[in-house]
């Protein structure tokens, strides 16, 4: 597994989701997203390897990823007046994207 390639693709996909969802505001939240990914990178790598090795299943991986959701602090969106419900939906989409990417990677091995 080439984790660095996977991580780069995740970054690109999450950035695209932000652009699709928030348009012009997306450029403002990229820094928040990069902070989240940087802070979570080692954990995501560790969990990816555990999942690929069959040491944890999809449900455990999903639970671990969701445990990181509070780290995803989207200060810029709050400052721009985006509602907490909308921010929550976006956080869930980010977590789901990471999970889907890791699961599809394993299915392709």
N, C-alpha and C positions, 0 to 999 in steps of 0.2 A: 504494500500500500504506500503510495506516494502522498504522505499527509500534507506536505507543503502545497502540492498541486490542488489537493482537495480543499485546503483552507483558502487558497486563492479563489477557487471557483465559488466557494461559499460566500466570500466577501463580495464577489461580483453579483451573485444572485440576490443577496440581501440588499445590496445597493440598488439593484434594479427594482426590487419590490418597493423600496422606499420611494423611488422615482415614480413608479406607477401609482402608488397610493397617495403621495403628498405633493407631487408636481414640483413647483419651484421651491417649496420648503425642504425638499429632499436634500438639496445641497447643504442646507444648514445642519441636518442631522447626521451627515456622513461621519463627522468627528465623534458623535455619540456612539455610532455603530462600531467604528474602529476601536474605541475604548472598550466596548463590550467584548469584541472579538479578541482583542489583545489580552484582556483580563481572563477570558475563558479558554484561550488557546490550549494551554497545557492540559486542562481538564478534558476538553473535547478530544484532544489527541489520545489521552489515556483511555477514555471511555470508548473511543473508536477502536483502539487496539483490543480492548476487552471484548467488544462486540464482534469484531472480525474473528477473534480467536474462539468465539462461542462461550466465553466465560460469563457473559451477561446476555439476556435476551432483549428483544425489542422493547418490551414493556419497562424493563429496568433502565434501558438506555433513555427512553422517553422520560421516565421519572427523574433521572439524573439531569437531563437537559432542562426540564421544567424547573428544577431546583435553582437553576442559574437565571431564571427570568427576572428576578428582582435586581440582579446586577445590571440588567439592561435599563439604564436610566436615560430617558430621552428628555433631557432638560430643555433642549431647544424646542421640542414640540410643545411642552408645557408653557414655555415662555411665549410661544406663538399663539397660545389660546386653544390648542387642539385638546378636545375633551379627553378625560381619563379613560372613558370606554373605548374611544377610537385608538388611543395609545395602547390599551390592553389588547385589543384585537391585533394590532400591529406586532406587539411582543409575541403573541401566540403564533402569528404567521412566521416570524423569524425562527422561533423554536421548532415549529413544524418543518420549516425548510431545512434546518440543520439535520433533523431526524430523517427526513426523506432522503437527503443526500447521503447520509451514512448508511442507511438501509439499502439504497440502490447500489452503493459501492460494494457492499457485501454480496448482494445478489449477482453482481458482475464478476466476482472473483472465481 
